[in-house]
Amino acid sequence: MEISWMALRGSSLSARQLHDILALRIAVFVVEQTCPFQDIDGQDLPESTLHVAGYSNEKLVAYARVLHVDDSPDAAKITRVIVDDTFRGQKLGVRLMEKTMSLIHDHQPGKAIKLSAQSHLVRFYEGFGFKTVSSEYLDDGIPHMDMVSADALD
């Protein structure tokens, strides 16, 4: 499966790119997971937000948002990690995380990386060196745990 990857700053998103991102996020997080929440949170358009987008034949099929890539003194935070349901089971989530983490390290070497993982995905993120740093909690009714890159704990 050929995926073309793009790293987009929030301030440079085209209307089409933002539409595709929001459509995929709503399809999965709101509709598929039956979790009505305010996805448009004001964090998509700042220059310090990095959008990692994977396209297959011009269709957005993998996506992650990274907050505070340049302006946070302590950490970057990976949010909204998603793979289109028709592309799951092909290790695209692994490729997405590898690409996202590589981009963070390119922009901010040595910076800690944080994320809030849905609890059923904790083992997936552990495979990338993340460690759990919180008890389980509900976020919009879905169990989550906070995680941080292991190198940040050293």
ROBA-252540 format. One record per atom (N, C-alpha, C, O): x, y, z; residue in one letter; atom name. Coordinates in steps of 0.1 Angstrom, whole numbers, padded with zeros to 4 digits, m for minus. Atoms other than C-alpha are relative to their C-alpha. Layout:
% residues N
x X	y Y	z Z	type A	atom CA
...
END
This chain:
% residues 154
x 0008	y m0012	z 0000	type M	atom N
x 0000	y 0000	z 0000	type M	atom CA
x 0009	y 0012	z 0000	type M	atom C
x 0017	y 0014	z 0009	type M	atom O
x m0008	y m0012	z 0001	type E	atom N
x 0015	y 0033	z m0011	type E	atom CA
x m0007	y 0011	z 0007	type E	atom C
x m0018	y 0015	z 0004	type E	atom O
x 0005	y m0011	z m0007	type I	atom N
x 0010	y 0061	z 0013	type I	atom CA
x 0010	y 0012	z m0002	type I	atom C
x 0022	y 0011	z m0001	type I	atom O
x m0008	y m0012	z 0001	type S	atom N
x 0022	y 0097	z 0007	type S	atom CA
x m0002	y 0008	z 0013	type S	atom C
x m0014	y 0010	z 0017	type S	atom O
x 0001	y m0006	z m0013	type W	atom N
x 0030	y 0115	z 0039	type W	atom CA
x 0002	y 0015	z m0001	type W	atom C
x 0010	y 0020	z m0009	type W	atom O
x m0001	y m0014	z m0001	type M	atom N
x 0026	y 0152	z 0046	type M	atom CA
x 0001	y 0005	z 0014	type M	atom C
x m0006	y 0000	z 0023	type M	atom O
x m0001	y m0007	z m0013	type A	atom N
x 0037	y 0173	z 0076	type A	atom CA
x m0004	y 0014	z m0003	type A	atom C
x 0002	y 0022	z m0010	type A	atom O
x 0006	y m0013	z 0002	type L	atom N
x 0015	y 0204	z 0077	type L	atom CA
x m0001	y 0008	z 0012	type L	atom C
x m0005	y 0003	z 0023	type L	atom O
x 0001	y m0009	z m0011	type R	atom N
x 0017	y 0234	z 0100	type R	atom CA
x m0015	y 0005	z 0000	type R	atom C
x m0021	y 0007	z m0010	type R	atom O
x 0014	y m0004	z m0001	type G	atom N
x m0017	y 0245	z 0113	type G	atom CA
x m0003	y 0013	z m0008	type G	atom C
x m0013	y 0014	z m0014	type G	atom O
x 0002	y m0013	z 0006	type S	atom N
x m0012	y 0280	z 0099	type S	atom CA
x 0000	y m0001	z m0015	type S	atom C
x m0004	y 0009	z m0022	type S	atom O
x m0001	y 0001	z 0014	type S	atom N
x m0007	y 0267	z 0064	type S	atom CA
x m0010	y m0011	z m0006	type S	atom C
x m0009	y m0014	z m0018	type S	atom O
x 0010	y 0009	z 0005	type L	atom N
x m0036	y 0242	z 0061	type L	atom CA
x m0009	y 0006	z m0010	type L	atom C
x m0013	y 0018	z m0008	type L	atom O
x 0010	y m0005	z 0010	type S	atom N
x m0057	y 0246	z 0030	type S	atom CA
x m0014	y m0003	z 0005	type S	atom C
x m0015	y m0012	z 0014	type S	atom O
x 0014	y 0003	z m0004	type A	atom N
x m0095	y 0246	z 0034	type A	atom CA
x m0003	y m0015	z m0003	type A	atom C
x m0009	y m0021	z 0005	type A	atom O
x 0002	y 0014	z 0003	type R	atom N
x m0095	y 0212	z 0017	type R	atom CA
x 0007	y m0010	z 0010	type R	atom C
x 0001	y m0019	z 0014	type R	atom O
x m0007	y 0009	z m0010	type Q	atom N
x m0069	y 0197	z 0040	type Q	atom CA
x m0007	y 0000	z 0014	type Q	atom C
x m0008	y m0010	z 0020	type Q	atom O
x 0007	y m0001	z m0013	type L	atom N
x m0087	y 0210	z 0071	type L	atom CA
x m0013	y m0007	z m0001	type L	atom C
x m0017	y m0014	z 0009	type L	atom O
x 0013	y 0008	z 0002	type H	atom N
x m0120	y 0196	z 0057	type H	atom CA
x 0003	y m0015	z 0001	type H	atom C
x m0005	y m0022	z 0008	type H	atom O
x m0003	y 0014	z 0000	type D	atom N
x m0104	y 0162	z 0051	type D	atom CA
x 0003	y m0005	z 0015	type D	atom C
x m0001	y m0016	z 0019	type D	atom O
x m0004	y 0003	z m0013	type I	atom N
x m0089	y 0162	z 0086	type I	atom CA
x m0012	y m0001	z 0009	type I	atom C
x m0014	y m0011	z 0017	type I	atom O
x 0012	y m0001	z m0009	type L	atom N
x m0121	y 0172	z 0104	type L	atom CA
x m0010	y m0011	z m0004	type L	atom C
x m0016	y m0017	z 0005	type L	atom O
x 0009	y 0011	z 0004	type A	atom N
x m0142	y 0147	z 0083	type A	atom CA
x 0004	y m0013	z 0005	type A	atom C
x m0004	y m0021	z 0010	type A	atom O
x m0005	y 0013	z m0005	type L	atom N
x m0120	y 0118	z 0092	type L	atom CA
x m0001	y m0001	z 0015	type L	atom C
x m0005	y m0011	z 0021	type L	atom O
x 0001	y 0000	z m0015	type R	atom N
x m0118	y 0128	z 0129	type R	atom CA
x m0015	y m0002	z 0005	type R	atom C
x m0017	y m0010	z 0014	type R	atom O
x 0014	y 0002	z m0004	type I	atom N
x m0156	y 0131	z 0131	type I	atom CA
x m0005	y m0014	z m0003	type I	atom C
x m0013	y m0020	z 0005	type I	atom O
x 0004	y 0013	z 0004	type A	atom N
x m0162	y 0099	z 0112	type A	atom CA
x 0004	y m0011	z 0010	type A	atom C
x m0004	y m0020	z 0013	type A	atom O
x m0005	y 0010	z m0009	type V	atom N
x m0141	y 0079	z 0137	type V	atom CA
x m0004	y 0004	z 0015	type V	atom C
x m0010	y m0004	z 0022	type V	atom O
x 0001	y m0003	z m0014	type F	atom N
x m0142	y 0097	z 0170	type F	atom CA
x m0014	y 0003	z 0005	type F	atom C
x m0018	y 0000	z 0016	type F	atom O
x 0014	y m0004	z m0003	type V	atom N
x m0178	y 0110	z 0169	type V	atom CA
x m0010	y m0011	z m0004	type V	atom C
x m0018	y m0015	z 0004	type V	atom O
x 0010	y 0009	z 0005	type V	atom N
x m0197	y 0086	z 0147	type V	atom CA
x 0003	y m0014	z 0004	type V	atom C
x m0005	y m0021	z 0010	type V	atom O
x m0003	y 0014	z m0002	type E	atom N
x m0179	y 0053	z 0149	type E	atom CA
x 0001	y m0003	z 0015	type E	atom C
x m0004	y m0014	z 0020	type E	atom O
x m0001	y 0002	z m0014	type Q	atom N
x m0171	y 0056	z 0186	type Q	atom CA
x m0012	y 0005	z 0008	type Q	atom C
x m0012	y 0005	z 0020	type Q	atom O
x 0012	y m0005	z m0006	type T	atom N
x m0205	y 0071	z 0193	type T	atom CA
x 0003	y 0009	z 0013	type T	atom C
x m0001	y 0007	z 0024	type T	atom O
x m0005	y m0009	z m0011	type C	atom N
x m0188	y 0099	z 0214	type C	atom CA
x m0002	y 0014	z m0005	type C	atom C
x 0007	y 0020	z m0010	type C	atom O
x 0001	y m0014	z 0003	type P	atom N
x m0203	y 0133	z 0208	type P	atom CA
x 0008	y 0009	z 0009	type P	atom C
x 0007	y 0009	z 0021	type P	atom O
x m0008	y m0010	z m0007	type F	atom N
x m0177	y 0159	z 0217	type F	atom CA
x 0004	y 0011	z m0009	type F	atom C
x 0003	y 0010	z m0021	type F	atom O
x m0004	y m0012	z 0008	type Q	atom N
x m0164	y 0193	z 0206	type Q	atom CA
x 0014	y m0002	z m0006	type Q	atom C
x 0023	y 0001	z 0001	type Q	atom O
x m0013	y 0003	z 0006	type D	atom N
x m0136	y 0182	z 0182	type D	atom CA
x 0007	y 0013	z m0004	type D	atom C
x 0019	y 0013	z m0003	type D	atom O
x m0006	y m0013	z 0004	type I	atom N
x m0130	y 0217	z 0169	type I	atom CA
x 0003	y 0008	z 0013	type I	atom C
x m0006	y 0014	z 0019	type I	atom O
x m0004	y m0005	z m0013	type D	atom N
x m0110	y 0229	z 0199	type D	atom CA
x 0009	y 0012	z 0000	type D	atom C
x 0015	y 0016	z 0010	type D	atom O
x m0008	y m0012	z 0001	type G	atom N
x m0091	y 0259	z 0186	type G	atom CA
x 0015	y m0003	z m0001	type G	atom C
x 0023	y 0006	z 0000	type G	atom O
x m0014	y 0004	z 0001	type Q	atom N
x m0058	y 0239	z 0184	type Q	atom CA
x 0005	y m0005	z m0013	type Q	atom C
x 0016	y m0009	z m0014	type Q	atom O
x m0004	y 0005	z 0013	type D	atom N
x m0057	y 0230	z 0148	type D	atom CA
x 0008	y 0011	z m0009	type D	atom C
x 0016	y 0007	z m0017	type D	atom O
x m0005	y m0010	z 0008	type L	atom N
x m0046	y 0263	z 0133	type L	atom CA
x 0013	y 0008	z 0004	type L	atom C
x 0019	y 0014	z m0004	type L	atom O
x m0013	y m0006	z m0004	type P	atom N
x m0016	y 0276	z 0154	type P	atom CA
x 0012	y m0005	z m0008	type P	atom C
x 0012	y m0016	z m0012	type P	atom O
x m0013	y 0004	z 0007	type E	atom N
x 0018	y 0276	z 0137	type E	atom CA
x 0007	y m0011	z 0007	type E	atom C
x 0014	y m0019	z 0001	type E	atom O
x m0007	y 0010	z m0007	type S	atom N
x 0031	y 0254	z 0165	type S	atom CA
x m0007	y m0014	z 0000	type S	atom C
x m0002	y m0023	z 0005	type S	atom O
x 0006	y 0013	z 0002	type T	atom N
x 0006	y 0226	z 0156	type T	atom CA
x 0004	y m0006	z m0013	type T	atom C
x 0005	y 0000	z m0023	type T	atom O
x m0005	y 0007	z 0011	type L	atom N
x 0019	y 0200	z 0133	type L	atom CA
x m0011	y m0011	z m0003	type L	atom C
x m0015	y m0019	z 0006	type L	atom O
x 0010	y 0010	z 0005	type H	atom N
x m0006	y 0178	z 0113	type H	atom CA
x 0008	y m0010	z m0008	type H	atom C
x 0014	y m0006	z m0018	type H	atom O
x m0006	y 0010	z 0007	type V	atom N
x 0008	y 0145	z 0101	type V	atom CA
x m0011	y m0008	z m0007	type V	atom C
x m0020	y m0014	z m0001	type V	atom O
x 0011	y 0006	z 0008	type A	atom N
x m0013	y 0132	z 0072	type A	atom CA
x 0005	y m0010	z m0010	type A	atom C
x 0015	y m0007	z m0017	type A	atom O
x m0003	y 0010	z 0010	type G	atom N
x m0011	y 0100	z 0052	type G	atom CA
x m0011	y m0001	z m0010	type G	atom C
x m0023	y m0004	z m0006	type G	atom O
x 0009	y 0001	z 0010	type Y	atom N
x m0028	y 0099	z 0019	type Y	atom CA
x 0002	y m0012	z m0009	type Y	atom C
x 0013	y m0016	z m0012	type Y	atom O
x 0000	y 0011	z 0010	type S	atom N
x m0037	y 0070	z m0004	type S	atom CA
x m0009	y 0004	z m0011	type S	atom C
x m0021	y 0006	z m0009	type S	atom O
x 0008	y m0005	z 0012	type N	atom N
x m0048	y 0081	z m0039	type N	atom CA
x m0008	y 0012	z 0004	type N	atom C
x m0020	y 0013	z 0001	type N	atom O
x 0006	y m0013	z m0003	type E	atom N
x m0056	y 0116	z m0026	type E	atom CA
x m0011	y m0001	z 0011	type E	atom C
x m0017	y 0009	z 0014	type E	atom O
x 0010	y 0001	z m0011	type K	atom N
x m0078	y 0102	z 0003	type K	atom CA
x 0008	y 0000	z 0013	type K	atom C
x 0018	y m0008	z 0014	type K	atom O
x m0007	y 0000	z m0013	type L	atom N
x m0067	y 0110	z 0039	type L	atom CA
x m0004	y m0013	z 0007	type L	atom C
x m0016	y m0016	z 0009	type L	atom O
x 0003	y 0013	z m0006	type V	atom N
x m0064	y 0076	z 0055	type V	atom CA
x 0007	y m0002	z 0014	type V	atom C
x 0004	y m0011	z 0021	type V	atom O
x m0007	y 0001	z m0013	type A	atom N
x m0040	y 0082	z 0085	type A	atom CA
x 0003	y 0014	z 0004	type A	atom C
x 0006	y 0023	z m0004	type A	atom O
x m0001	y m0014	z m0005	type Y	atom N
x m0037	y 0113	z 0107	type Y	atom CA
x 0004	y 0000	z 0015	type Y	atom C
x 0000	y m0008	z 0023	type Y	atom O
x m0003	y m0003	z m0014	type A	atom N
x m0021	y 0126	z 0139	type A	atom CA
x 0002	y 0015	z 0001	type A	atom C
x 0007	y 0021	z m0008	type A	atom O
x m0002	y m0014	z m0003	type R	atom N
x m0020	y 0160	z 0154	type R	atom CA
x 0010	y 0001	z 0011	type R	atom C
x 0009	y m0006	z 0021	type R	atom O
x m0010	y m0002	z m0010	type V	atom N
x 0010	y 0172	z 0174	type V	atom CA
x m0001	y 0015	z 0005	type V	atom C
x 0000	y 0024	z m0003	type V	atom O
x 0002	y m0013	z m0006	type L	atom N
x 0005	y 0202	z 0197	type L	atom CA
x 0014	y 0005	z 0006	type L	atom C
x 0022	y m0003	z 0011	type L	atom O
x m0011	y m0007	z m0006	type H	atom N
x 0032	y 0227	z 0208	type H	atom CA
x 0014	y m0006	z m0005	type H	atom C
x 0023	y m0009	z 0003	type H	atom O
x m0012	y 0006	z 0006	type V	atom N
x 0059	y 0214	z 0184	type V	atom CA
x 0012	y 0009	z 0004	type V	atom C
x 0023	y 0004	z 0007	type V	atom O
x m0011	y m0009	z m0002	type D	atom N
x 0081	y 0245	z 0189	type D	atom CA
x m0001	y 0008	z 0013	type D	atom C
x 0009	y 0012	z 0018	type D	atom O
x 0001	y m0011	z m0011	type D	atom N
x 0067	y 0267	z 0217	type D	atom CA
x m0002	y m0006	z 0014	type D	atom C
x m0004	y 0002	z 0023	type D	atom O
x 0001	y 0005	z m0013	type S	atom N
x 0063	y 0243	z 0246	type S	atom CA
x 0014	y m0003	z 0006	type S	atom C
x 0022	y m0010	z m0001	type S	atom O
x m0013	y 0002	z m0005	type P	atom N
x 0093	y 0242	z 0269	type P	atom CA
x 0003	y m0014	z 0004	type P	atom C
x 0014	y m0019	z 0005	type P	atom O
x m0002	y 0013	z m0006	type D	atom N
x 0087	y 0207	z 0282	type D	atom CA
x m0003	y m0012	z m0009	type D	atom C
x 0003	y m0022	z m0009	type D	atom O
x 0004	y 0012	z 0007	type A	atom N
x 0069	y 0184	z 0257	type A	atom CA
x m0008	y 0004	z m0012	type A	atom C
x m0015	y 0014	z m0012	type A	atom O
x 0010	y 0000	z 0011	type A	atom N
x 0051	y 0179	z 0224	type A	atom CA
x m0011	y m0010	z 0004	type A	atom C
x m0008	y m0020	z 0011	type A	atom O
x 0011	y 0009	z m0003	type K	atom N
x 0017	y 0162	z 0227	type K	atom CA
x m0006	y m0005	z m0012	type K	atom C
x m0011	y 0002	z m0021	type K	atom O
x 0007	y 0006	z 0011	type I	atom N
x 0004	y 0137	z 0202	type I	atom CA
x m0014	y m0002	z 0003	type I	atom C
x m0018	y m0007	z 0014	type I	atom O
x 0015	y 0001	z m0002	type T	atom N
x m0034	y 0139	z 0198	type T	atom CA
x m0006	y m0005	z m0013	type T	atom C
x 0000	y m0005	z m0023	type T	atom O
x 0008	y 0003	z 0011	type R	atom N
x m0061	y 0127	z 0175	type R	atom CA
x 0006	y m0011	z m0010	type R	atom C
x 0006	y m0009	z m0022	type R	atom O
x m0006	y 0010	z 0009	type V	atom N
x m0042	y 0096	z 0162	type V	atom CA
x m0012	y m0009	z m0006	type V	atom C
x m0020	y m0014	z 0001	type V	atom O
x 0012	y 0007	z 0007	type I	atom N
x m0065	y 0079	z 0136	type I	atom CA
x 0004	y m0006	z m0013	type I	atom C
x 0013	y m0002	z m0020	type I	atom O
x m0001	y 0007	z 0013	type V	atom N
x m0066	y 0054	z 0108	type V	atom CA
x m0014	y m0002	z m0005	type V	atom C
x m0022	y m0007	z 0002	type V	atom O
x 0013	y 0003	z 0006	type D	atom N
x m0095	y 0052	z 0084	type D	atom CA
x m0004	y m0014	z 0001	type D	atom C
x 0005	y m0023	z 0000	type D	atom O
x 0004	y 0014	z m0003	type D	atom N
x m0115	y 0021	z 0091	type D	atom CA
x 0002	y m0010	z m0011	type D	atom C
x 0004	y m0022	z m0009	type D	atom O
x m0002	y 0009	z 0012	type T	atom N
x m0111	y 0007	z 0056	type T	atom CA
x 0015	y m0003	z m0002	type T	atom C
x 0018	y m0011	z m0010	type T	atom O
x m0014	y 0002	z 0001	type F	atom N
x m0073	y 0008	z 0061	type F	atom CA
x 0006	y m0006	z 0012	type F	atom C
x 0018	y m0008	z 0013	type F	atom O
x m0005	y 0006	z m0012	type R	atom N
x m0070	y m0008	z 0095	type R	atom CA
x 0005	y m0015	z m0003	type R	atom C
x 0000	y m0021	z m0012	type R	atom O
x m0005	y 0013	z 0001	type G	atom N
x m0052	y m0041	z 0100	type G	atom CA
x 0012	y m0001	z m0010	type G	atom C
x 0016	y m0012	z m0013	type G	atom O
x m0011	y 0000	z 0009	type Q	atom N
x m0024	y m0031	z 0076	type Q	atom CA
x 0013	y 0007	z 0006	type Q	atom C
x 0022	y 0011	z m0002	type Q	atom O
x m0012	y m0006	z m0007	type K	atom N
x 0001	y m0017	z 0102	type K	atom CA
x 0001	y 0015	z m0003	type K	atom C
x 0012	y 0020	z m0002	type K	atom O
x m0001	y m0014	z 0004	type L	atom N
x m0007	y 0018	z 0090	type L	atom CA
x 0001	y 0009	z 0013	type L	atom C
x 0007	y 0019	z 0012	type L	atom O
x m0002	y m0008	z m0013	type G	atom N
x m0010	y 0030	z 0127	type G	atom CA
x 0014	y 0000	z 0004	type G	atom C
x 0019	y 0010	z 0010	type G	atom O
x m0014	y 0001	z m0004	type V	atom N
x 0025	y 0018	z 0133	type V	atom CA
x 0008	y 0010	z m0009	type V	atom C
x 0017	y 0017	z m0004	type V	atom O
x m0007	y m0009	z 0009	type R	atom N
x 0038	y 0037	z 0102	type R	atom CA
x m0004	y 0015	z 0004	type R	atom C
x 0005	y 0023	z 0003	type R	atom O
x 0004	y m0013	z m0004	type L	atom N
x 0018	y 0068	z 0113	type L	atom CA
x 0008	y 0004	z 0013	type L	atom C
x 0013	y 0016	z 0013	type L	atom O
x m0007	y m0004	z m0012	type M	atom N
x 0033	y 0068	z 0148	type M	atom CA
x 0015	y 0001	z m0002	type M	atom C
x 0022	y 0010	z 0003	type M	atom O
x m0014	y m0002	z 0004	type E	atom N
x 0068	y 0062	z 0134	type E	atom CA
x 0003	y 0013	z m0007	type E	atom C
x 0013	y 0020	z m0003	type E	atom O
x m0001	y m0012	z 0008	type K	atom N
x 0064	y 0091	z 0110	type K	atom CA
x m0001	y 0012	z 0010	type K	atom C
x 0006	y 0022	z 0010	type K	atom O
x 0003	y m0011	z m0010	type T	atom N
x 0049	y 0114	z 0138	type T	atom CA
x 0012	y 0002	z 0009	type T	atom C
x 0016	y 0013	z 0011	type T	atom O
x m0011	y m0001	z m0010	type M	atom N
x 0077	y 0106	z 0163	type M	atom CA
x 0012	y 0005	z m0007	type M	atom C
x 0020	y 0013	z m0001	type M	atom O
x m0012	y m0005	z 0007	type S	atom N
x 0104	y 0111	z 0137	type S	atom CA
x m0001	y 0015	z m0003	type S	atom C
x 0009	y 0022	z m0002	type S	atom O
x 0001	y m0014	z 0002	type L	atom N
x 0090	y 0145	z 0128	type L	atom CA
x 0002	y 0008	z 0012	type L	atom C
x 0008	y 0019	z 0012	type L	atom O
x m0002	y m0007	z m0012	type I	atom N
x 0089	y 0155	z 0164	type I	atom CA
x 0015	y 0001	z 0004	type I	atom C
x 0020	y 0012	z 0007	type I	atom O
x m0015	y 0001	z m0003	type H	atom N
x 0125	y 0144	z 0169	type H	atom CA
x 0008	y 0009	z m0009	type H	atom C
x 0018	y 0015	z m0005	type H	atom O
x m0007	y m0009	z 0010	type D	atom N
x 0135	y 0163	z 0137	type D	atom CA
x m0001	y 0015	z 0004	type D	atom C
x 0008	y 0022	z 0003	type D	atom O
x 0003	y m0014	z m0003	type H	atom N
x 0119	y 0195	z 0149	type H	atom CA
x 0006	y 0004	z 0014	type H	atom C
x 0011	y 0015	z 0016	type H	atom O
x m0004	y m0002	z m0013	type Q	atom N
x 0128	y 0192	z 0186	type Q	atom CA
x 0007	y m0012	z 0006	type Q	atom C
x 0001	y m0019	z 0014	type Q	atom O
x m0007	y 0012	z m0006	type P	atom N
x 0155	y 0166	z 0194	type P	atom CA
x 0000	y 0001	z 0015	type P	atom C
x 0003	y 0011	z 0021	type P	atom O
x 0000	y 0001	z m0014	type G	atom N
x 0153	y 0154	z 0229	type G	atom CA
x m0012	y 0004	z 0008	type G	atom C
x m0013	y 0003	z 0020	type G	atom O
x 0012	y m0005	z m0006	type K	atom N
x 0119	y 0169	z 0236	type K	atom CA
x m0009	y m0012	z 0004	type K	atom C
x m0010	y m0022	z m0003	type K	atom O
x 0009	y 0010	z m0005	type A	atom N
x 0096	y 0147	z 0257	type A	atom CA
x m0013	y 0000	z m0009	type A	atom C
x m0017	y 0010	z m0014	type A	atom O
x 0012	y 0001	z 0008	type I	atom N
x 0065	y 0134	z 0239	type I	atom CA
x m0010	y m0006	z 0009	type I	atom C
x m0008	y m0016	z 0016	type I	atom O
x 0011	y 0004	z m0008	type K	atom N
x 0032	y 0130	z 0257	type K	atom CA
x m0012	y m0004	z m0009	type K	atom C
x m0013	y 0000	z m0020	type K	atom O
x 0012	y 0003	z 0006	type L	atom N
x m0001	y 0115	z 0248	type L	atom CA
x m0010	y m0005	z 0010	type L	atom C
x m0006	y m0010	z 0021	type L	atom O
x 0011	y 0006	z m0009	type S	atom N
x m0035	y 0105	z 0263	type S	atom CA
x m0005	y m0011	z m0008	type S	atom C
x m0012	y m0009	z m0018	type S	atom O
x 0003	y 0012	z 0008	type A	atom N
x m0041	y 0069	z 0251	type A	atom CA
x m0014	y m0005	z 0005	type A	atom C
x m0016	y m0006	z 0017	type A	atom O
x 0012	y 0008	z m0004	type Q	atom N
x m0075	y 0052	z 0250	type Q	atom CA
x 0006	y m0013	z 0006	type Q	atom C
x 0016	y m0018	z 0001	type Q	atom O
x m0006	y 0011	z m0008	type S	atom N
x m0069	y 0024	z 0275	type S	atom CA
x 0003	y m0012	z m0007	type S	atom C
x 0013	y m0019	z m0005	type S	atom O
x m0002	y 0012	z 0008	type H	atom N
x m0073	y m0004	z 0250	type H	atom CA
x 0012	y 0001	z m0009	type H	atom C
x 0016	y m0009	z m0015	type H	atom O
x m0012	y m0002	z 0009	type L	atom N
x m0043	y 0011	z 0230	type L	atom CA
x 0013	y 0002	z 0008	type L	atom C
x 0023	y 0005	z 0002	type L	atom O
x m0012	y m0002	z m0008	type V	atom N
x m0018	y 0014	z 0259	type V	atom CA
x 0011	y m0009	z m0005	type V	atom C
x 0022	y m0004	z m0007	type V	atom O
x m0010	y 0009	z 0005	type R	atom N
x 0001	y m0017	z 0247	type R	atom CA
x 0006	y 0004	z m0014	type R	atom C
x 0018	y 0003	z m0016	type R	atom O
x m0005	y m0005	z 0013	type F	atom N
x 0003	y m0003	z 0212	type F	atom CA
x 0010	y 0011	z 0002	type F	atom C
x 0021	y 0011	z m0004	type F	atom O
x m0009	y m0011	z m0002	type Y	atom N
x 0019	y 0029	z 0224	type Y	atom CA
x 0013	y m0004	z 0008	type Y	atom C
x 0023	y 0002	z 0007	type Y	atom O
x m0012	y 0005	z m0007	type E	atom N
x 0042	y 0010	z 0248	type E	atom CA
x 0010	y m0006	z m0010	type E	atom C
x 0022	y m0005	z m0008	type E	atom O
x m0008	y 0004	z 0010	type G	atom N
x 0056	y m0005	z 0216	type G	atom CA
x 0009	y 0011	z m0006	type G	atom C
x 0019	y 0008	z m0013	type G	atom O
x m0008	y m0012	z 0004	type F	atom N
x 0070	y 0030	z 0208	type F	atom CA
x 0008	y 0006	z 0011	type F	atom C
x 0013	y 0017	z 0010	type F	atom O
x m0008	y m0005	z m0011	type G	atom N
x 0086	y 0034	z 0242	type G	atom CA
x m0007	y 0009	z 0009	type G	atom C
x m0001	y 0015	z 0018	type G	atom O
x 0007	y m0008	z m0010	type F	atom N
x 0058	y 0052	z 0260	type F	atom CA
x m0003	y m0008	z 0013	type F	atom C
x m0004	y m0020	z 0013	type F	atom O
x 0003	y 0005	z m0013	type K	atom N
x 0052	y 0046	z 0297	type K	atom CA
x m0012	y 0007	z 0006	type K	atom C
x m0014	y 0019	z 0004	type K	atom O
x 0012	y m0005	z m0006	type T	atom N
x 0019	y 0050	z 0316	type T	atom CA
x 0004	y 0009	z 0012	type T	atom C
x 0013	y 0005	z 0020	type T	atom O
x m0003	y m0009	z m0011	type V	atom N
x 0021	y 0080	z 0340	type V	atom CA
x m0013	y 0004	z 0008	type V	atom C
x m0012	y 0014	z 0016	type V	atom O
x 0012	y m0004	z m0007	type S	atom N
x m0015	y 0082	z 0353	type S	atom CA
x m0009	y m0013	z 0002	type S	atom C
x m0006	y m0023	z m0004	type S	atom O
x 0010	y 0010	z m0002	type S	atom N
x m0043	y 0061	z 0366	type S	atom CA
x m0010	y 0001	z m0012	type S	atom C
x m0010	y 0012	z m0019	type S	atom O
x 0011	y m0001	z 0010	type E	atom N
x m0072	y 0053	z 0342	type E	atom CA
x m0010	y 0011	z 0004	type E	atom C
x m0014	y 0012	z 0016	type E	atom O
x 0011	y m0010	z m0002	type Y	atom N
x m0097	y 0082	z 0338	type Y	atom CA
x m0009	y 0000	z m0012	type Y	atom C
x m0005	y m0005	z m0023	type Y	atom O
x 0010	y m0001	z 0011	type L	atom N
x m0127	y 0089	z 0316	type L	atom CA
x 0002	y 0014	z m0007	type L	atom C
x 0003	y 0024	z 0000	type L	atom O
x m0001	y m0012	z 0008	type D	atom N
x m0123	y 0115	z 0288	type D	atom CA
x m0011	y m0002	z m0010	type D	atom C
x m0011	y m0011	z m0019	type D	atom O
x 0013	y 0002	z 0008	type D	atom N
x m0157	y 0120	z 0271	type D	atom CA
x m0006	y m0014	z 0001	type D	atom C
x m0011	y m0019	z m0009	type D	atom O
x 0006	y 0013	z m0002	type G	atom N
x m0168	y 0087	z 0286	type G	atom CA
x 0008	y m0011	z m0004	type G	atom C
x 0004	y m0023	z m0003	type G	atom O
x m0009	y 0011	z 0004	type I	atom N
x m0139	y 0067	z 0272	type I	atom CA
x 0012	y m0001	z 0009	type I	atom C
x 0018	y 0009	z 0012	type I	atom O
x m0012	y 0002	z m0009	type P	atom N
x m0112	y 0052	z 0295	type P	atom CA
x 0013	y 0004	z m0007	type P	atom C
x 0015	y m0001	z m0019	type P	atom O
x m0013	y m0004	z 0005	type H	atom N
x m0078	y 0068	z 0289	type H	atom CA
x 0010	y m0001	z 0011	type H	atom C
x 0007	y m0002	z 0023	type H	atom O
x m0011	y 0000	z m0009	type M	atom N
x m0044	y 0068	z 0305	type M	atom CA
x 0011	y 0010	z m0006	type M	atom C
x 0013	y 0009	z m0019	type M	atom O
x m0010	y m0009	z 0005	type D	atom N
x m0017	y 0095	z 0302	type D	atom CA
x 0013	y m0008	z m0001	type D	atom C
x 0016	y m0017	z 0007	type D	atom O
x m0012	y 0007	z 0003	type M	atom N
x 0016	y 0083	z 0287	type M	atom CA
x 0011	y 0010	z m0004	type M	atom C
x 0007	y 0021	z m0009	type M	atom O
x m0011	y m0009	z 0003	type V	atom N
x 0050	y 0099	z 0282	type V	atom CA
x 0012	y m0009	z m0006	type V	atom C
x 0013	y m0021	z m0002	type V	atom O
x m0011	y 0008	z 0006	type S	atom N
x 0080	y 0088	z 0260	type S	atom CA
x 0010	y m0004	z 0011	type S	atom C
x 0013	y 0004	z 0020	type S	atom O
x m0008	y 0005	z m0010	type A	atom N
x 0103	y 0067	z 0281	type A	atom CA
x 0013	y 0008	z 0002	type A	atom C
x 0018	y 0009	z 0013	type A	atom O
x m0012	y m0007	z m0002	type D	atom N
x 0134	y 0088	z 0274	type D	atom CA
x m0002	y 0013	z 0008	type D	atom C
x 0007	y 0019	z 0014	type D	atom O
x 0003	y m0011	z m0008	type A	atom N
x 0116	y 0117	z 0291	type A	atom CA
x 0000	y m0003	z 0015	type A	atom C
x 0001	y 0006	z 0024	type A	atom O
x 0000	y 0004	z m0014	type L	atom N
x 0115	y 0097	z 0323	type L	atom CA
x 0014	y m0003	z 0006	type L	atom C
x 0016	y m0005	z 0018	type L	atom O
x m0014	y 0003	z m0004	type D	atom N
x 0153	y 0090	z 0324	type D	atom CA
x 0006	y 0011	z 0008	type D	atom C
x 0018	y 0010	z 0012	type D	atom O
END
